[in-house]
């Protein structure tokens, strides 16, 4: 028989089980109802704004690579293995100018169909974006540079 109600240990009110969140990494419900948990979290945040900001900064600084991989998975659908395979096949170099990709790594993709192309440095990816991946404009850039070289 399933439990349909539970008493919140903070407000001592009996509520439907849906009003309690699951514990992290468990199928058990939390002791406090969602309302009490939310109120407690808001109070903590108001009293600890600086600490909260420090936690986020420290986490972001220590997890740069993992956060980048998560963003690539969400935006482009590429896994860690896909990304590392691309990086290895390009010898860690930009697909256009062949500079090292250590700091300025960008996943280049076709804006029309969303298909991932290669890894580029920030400058090369920005350049492609500024000309909307237009080959004719890029050819004119080439001609312009040759003319004034």
Secondary structure as GFF3:
##gff-version 3
##sequence-region A 1 149
A	DSSP	beta_strand	5	7	.	.	.	ID=ss1
A	DSSP	beta_strand	14	16	.	.	.	ID=ss2
A	DSSP	three_ten_helix	17	19	.	.	.	ID=ss3
A	DSSP	alpha_helix	34	47	.	.	.	ID=ss4
A	DSSP	alpha_helix	49	62	.	.	.	ID=ss5
A	DSSP	alpha_helix	64	76	.	.	.	ID=ss6
A	DSSP	alpha_helix	80	89	.	.	.	ID=ss7
A	DSSP	beta_strand	105	109	.	.	.	ID=ss8
A	DSSP	beta_strand	116	121	.	.	.	ID=ss9
A	DSSP	alpha_helix	122	130	.	.	.	ID=ss10
A	DSSP	alpha_helix	135	147	.	.	.	ID=ss11
###
